[in-house]
Amino acid sequence: MRYDLIIIGAGPGGYVAAIKAAQLGMKVALVESNRVGGTCLNRGCIPTKALLHSAELVHEMKNAGENGIHIRDIQINMEEIYAKKTKVVDTLVQGVEGLVKANKIELLFGTAQIIKAGVIEVDGTTYETEKIIIATGSKPAIPPIPGNDLPGVLTSNELLEQSNNYEKLTIIGGGVIGVEFAMIFNELGCDVTIVETAATLLPNFDREISKKLAMILKKQGIKVATKSIVTSISKEQQLKCTYTTKGKEHSVTSDAVLIATGRKANFEGLFPPDLNIKIDNQSIWVDDSFETSIKGIYAIGDVANRGTQLAHVASAQGVNAVLAMNQKAMEYDLEIIPSCVYTSPEIAAVGITEEDAQNQGISVKVGKYNMAGNGKTIIAGNTLGFIKVIADEKSEKIIGAQLMCDRATDMVSEFTTAIVSGLTIDEVMAIVHPHPTYNEGVGEAYENLQGLGIHTIPKK
């Protein structure tokens, strides 16, 4: 059984790479130890967003009175909410399986090990191949906190797996995973506390976004402790999470503790001891073509040391890697990657922030639009938000954008296009945005780069 390409891992990096390779005429096998779709589809992006949708519906019903609609006795059935989540996931898994089959890709279920370049083994059966792509993704990183193995101490994998009726939840980590789960369980009636080591939530995002998010969460009743280090987890009647903030010890009790402190590359057991593949910062080292230190073996997505741990990054890397191994020009610009957070309001960012520009010595123009003046935003009743766009002062090219508003995750692609295309302020200002839309805020932010925003209230 010989192939042109075997891909290990059928997540968004692996299956997209497999389809691209098949379209180029390669004979492809795709190996998966669990279900196609990987973490994103089965234990990450999709199930989380399905739960978020249910939480958003609860929020809308609770606040429907503001629109003259009065709903009494809202009943939350966690088993049914999780059943809907599972149905969404199953539908998409079947869709991916259909794509794999339609492209004549052989799907091999089992645990793979790379014996050497050109040879892999799947549950005792040996396969030969010209090229190999490692797309095994990542797994939750568990910090060495005493008590992290107690019953009720969970990662996102377990929290998404089965329904629960937690009344109190402690979340260790205030990154993307932590804040999204905080909003989900808060809306579904759970008392939530976030403990974050950094000075702000979402420490990798624009500082203004981080501060406003903390304010929104606190207003909703979510307790937030930043600059705090968890020292232990213990259990009596409930789980007790002990942490220190500025030298003072605090504790919080809850039914469950979610560890959301990031993810690490997953390649344990993939190589025999004598296969000396280069590792860089606990990830697999790859070059610009995503080839590892062993010729003919490539790595993409979360398992590789290049790029951020995002599903759309893995997919783009998969396509580029397949094109590179076929001596074709790469399709995607991987320098400009949008990031999204599905809180309420949504958060999205691409390119650099004002702080980044300052650190790099770049003089910039900043155009900011307060969405409190946007018609669609006022109708929806979510007026706390903004759109900020950054341009290089010298070239006037768009180099960054940060959004915190409804539909931010849908709108960020316009900024991504502007940055990748090298568009200037004048060029983006020529775009007509339809009315009434959230997207009008993008046009106003562009106008404000020149101080010309028509619907922007002048500063006093």
N, C-alpha and C positions, 0 to 999 in steps of 0.2 A: 504494500500500500504506500504509494509514493505521491507526493503533492508538490506543487510549486510553492505553496505557502500554508503553514499551519499557524493559527492564531490561538493563543491560550487565554481564555477569558472572553465571554460573550456579552460584556457590558457595552455602554455607548461608544467606547473606543474600539473594542474588538469586533462587534458585529458591523459597525459602519466601515471599518477597514476591510472586513471580509467581503462586503458587498462591492466596495470600490475595486478590490482586487479581481473579483469575479467578472465585473464589467470590463476589466482590461484583459480578460481572457485567461486568467490564472486559474489553475485547479486548486481549490481552497478547502481546507478543513477547519472547523471552528470547535474548540474544546471548551466545555463548561462543566464545572463540578456541581453546580446547583441549578439555577434557572436562567434562561437567557434574559438579558436586560441588565444584569449586574446589580450593583448597589443602588445606582440611581433609580432604576425602575422598581426594584423589589424591596429595598430597605433604606431609601433615601429620598431623592427629589419628589418622585411621584406620590408615594403614600403620604409623605409629609404635607404636600400641597392638597391632597384629598381631604386630610383632616383639617387643614387650614380653611378649606372651603366650607366645611360644616361649621367651624367656629365662627366664620364670617357671617353665615346665615343666622346663627344664634345672636350675634351682635346686632344685625339689622333688625331682627324681630324684637329684641329688647328696646331698641331705639325707634321703632316704627311709629310710636306716638307723635314724634316730631313731624311726621308726614300725614297726620290725621288717621293713621291706622292703629287700632288698639288691639293688641293680642294678649290674651290672658293664659296663664297656666302653660308656659313653655315646658315641654317634657323632653329631657335629653336622655336618649338611650344609647349608651356607649357601644353596646354590642352591634346595634344597627349602623352606627357611624363607622365602626371598624369593618362591618360587612360591606358597606359601600366602598370603602377604601380598597378592600380586597378585590371587589368586582372591577374597579378601575384598573388595578394592577394586572389582574388576570387578562382583561381585554387587551391591554397593551403588550403583555407577554405573548399572547397568541398572534398579535400583529407582527411582532418581531420574528417569531418563528415562521410566519407566512412569508416574510421578506427573505429570510435565509433560504427557505425551500424554493421560492420562486427564482432565486439567483443560482440555484443548483450548487449550493454550498453544503458540504457534508458536516452534519452536526454530531459531534462525539461527546457523550456525557461520561464524565469520570474525572479523576485527579491526574493531572499531567506532571511529568518530570522531564526536564531537558537533560538528556544523557550527554550529548555533545552537539556541536554545530551540525545541523542537518538531521538529527535523530532525537525523537521524543518517545516517551512511553506513557501510555494512558491505561491505568489499571492493569498492567501486565502485558499489554499489547504494544509492540514497537511500530513506529511509523517513521518513514523517511521523507524529507522535505528539502527543497532548495533554500527556503527562507523560513524564519520563525519570528513571530511578533509576540512579545509578552504584554498582555493587557489585563493583568490580574488585579488591578485596582488597589484599593486601600481598605483598612479596617480601623475601627475606633482605637485611638491611643488611650491607654489606661495609665494615669500617673500613679506613682508608688505611694498612695495614701493608705495608711493602716485602716483596714476595714473595707477596702474596696471590693472584696469578694463576698460580702455579707448578702444574704437574701434580701431582695428589694433594691440593691444597688445595680443600676441598669445602664446599658449604652442605648443609643438610638435604635439599634437592631432589636433589642428586646422590647423596648417601649412601643415600637411599631407592630410588633408581632401579634399581640393579643390585647383585647379590650380590657379596660380597667375602670375602677370607680374611685380613683385616688381623691382624697379630700385635700391633701397637702403634698406638694412636690418641691424638692430642692434641686436646683440645677447648678452643677459645677461647670462654669464656663459661660461667658457672655458673648461668644462669637455668633456666627450665623445660625448654627444648629441650636444653640442655647436660647437665643431670643425668639426664634420661630416656635419652638416647643413651649416657651413661656406664654406666648400669646394664645396658642392653641388651648392649653390646659386652663389658662385663666378664663377664657371665654366659656369654656365648658364647665365652669363652676369650681375650679380647683384653686386653692391658696398656694401661690408660687413665690419662691425666693430664688434669686440668681446670685451666685457668688463668683466674682471675676477677679483674677489676679491683676490685670492691667488697670490703668487709671480710668479707662472708659469702656463701655460696651463697644462691640465692633471696632476694636482698636486699629484695624487696617483701613478703616473708612475715614472720610472727611470728618474733622473734629466737630463741626457744627451738627452733622447728622448724628454722631454718637451722643452728643449732649441732648439733642431734642428727643432722641429715642428713649433715653433714660427718663426724661421728663414725662413722656407719654406712658411708658410702662408704669411708672410710679403713680400717675394719675388714675390708671386702671386698677390699682391695688396690688401690683406686682412689686415685691420688695427687692431692692437692688443693692448689693454690697460690692463696691469696686475697691481696688487696691487691697484685696483680701486673699489670704492664702489658707486653703483648707488643710488642717493638720491631722484630722482623724475622722473616721466614721464609726460609730458604735451603735449598738442596738439594745434597747430594753423593751418597753412596750412599742415604741416607734424607733425609727432610725434617727440618730442624732449626729448632725454634721457640725463639727467644731472648726472654727476658723479664726484667724487673727487679722485685725485691721488696725494699722498704725500702732502695733505693739499690744493692742488690747484684745483679749480673747472673747469671742462670742460663740453662740451656738443656735441652731435652728433644728426643730424636730419635724419629721414628715413621714408619710406612708412609704415614699420611695425617693431615691436619689438618682438623678440622671447625670452621668458623667459625659460631658460634651466639651472635652478639652482638645478636640482636633482628631485627625486621622493620620495613620502612618502607612507607608507602602507595604503591600502584602505580597511577599515572595518566599515566605517560609516553606522549606521543603521542595522548592522548585528546582534547585540545582544539587547535584552530588558534590561532596566536599572537594573533589579534585578539579571542579570546573571553576577556574579563577576569573569570574566576571567582576568587573570594577564596580564598586559601590561608592556612592558619594552622598554623604549626609543621610544615611539610612535609606537611600533610594538607589535605583539602578542608574548608573551614569550612561548618558547617551550623547552622541554628537548632534550636529545640526540636522542630520538626516534621520535621527532617532535610532541609529545603529549603535549597539553597545560596544564594549571593548573586544567582543568576540565577533568576527566577521560573519555576516549572515544572520545574526540574532539582533532583533530590534526590540525596543520597549517604548510604550506610549502610555499616556494618562497618568493616573495617580501613582503608579509604581515607578515611573521615571523621574529623573531629577530636573526636568525642564518644564517650566510652566506651573500654573496654579492647579489645585485639585478641584476641577470643575468638569461636569459632564460634557459641555460643549467644547471644552479644550481638548478632552480625550478624543472626541469624534474628529475634530479638525486635525489633530496630530496623527490619527490613524490614516486619514486620507493622504496627508503629506508624506507619511512614511511609505505608504504603498506606491505613491508617485515617484518618490526618491529611489526606491529599489528597482523601479522600471525605467530609470534614467529620464524621467519626465519632470517638468517644472512643477514646483509645489503650488498648490491652489490657494492656501490660506495664509494670511498675514497674522502670525501668532504673537506679534508684539503688542497688538491692541486688543485686549480681551475685556468685554463687559462683565461685571459682577452684579448679581441680584440678590436681594433679601426680601422674603415674602411676608413682611410684617404688615401692620396697618397703621399708617400708610406704608406703601411699598418703598423700597430703597433700591437704587441702582447707581452704578458708577462705571466710568470708563476713562482711560487716559490718566492724567496726573491731577492732583489736587493743588490748591494754592500753596499749601505747606510744602508739597513736593517741589513745586516750582521755585519756591524761596530757597530750599535746600540745594537745588541745582543751579542757583544763580540766574534763573530765567525771569525776566521782567514780563509781567502778564497784564492783560485786561480781563476783568471779571464782569460778566453780565448775570444778574440774579433777578428772578421773578418770583414774587410771593404769590402762591396759588390761591390765597384768600380772595384774589380779584378775578379768578377764573370761573366762568358761568357754570360749567359742568361740576366743578368742585363745590361751589356754593349749593347747587341742587342736591348733591350727594351728602352735604353736611360735614365734609371732612376738610376743613379750611386750614388746618395746620400743616403746611408743607411748602416746598420751594423747588425751583429748578435753577441750577447754577451752571454756567458755561464759562470755560477759561480759554483765552486765546493768547498766543505769543504776541507780545506788544510789538516786536520788530517785524515779523513776517505777517502778522494778523491771521495766522492759521489757527484753526480750532485744535486744541491739544488736550482738553479734558472736560468732563461734565459730571456733576453729582446731582441726583434727583431724590427727593423725598416727598412723594405725593401719590395719589391714586394713579394706577397704570404706569408707574415709573418703569417697571420691568419691560413693558411693551415699548415705551418711548425711547429707551436708551440706545436702541439700534440706530436711530437717526444720527445721534452723536458719533456712534462708532463709524458709521459710513463717512461722516464729515472728516473725522480724524484720519482714517485709512486713505481717503481720497485726497487729503491735503487741502481741503477747502478753506477758503479765507472767510473773514467776517462778511464782506460784501457778497460773496457767493452764497452763503447760507441765508443771508437776509433776503435774497431774491426768491426764496421758497414761500409759496402761499399755503398757509395752514387752514384747514376747513373749520368752520364755525357752526355750532358750538361744539368744541372738543377739548379734552384735556391737553391735546397736542398743541393747541394755541399757545400754551405756556412756553413751549419750546421756542416758538417764534418771538415771543416777548423777551425771553432770555437773550436771544440773539440780538434783538433791537437794543437791549440794555447794555450790550458791549460798547455801543456808541452813545448811550444815554438817550436813546430815541424811543423807548417803549411807550406806546400810545396808551395802553391800559394800566400802566404802572404808576402808582401814587408817588409823586416826588417826595424825596426825603426832606424833612424840615431842617 
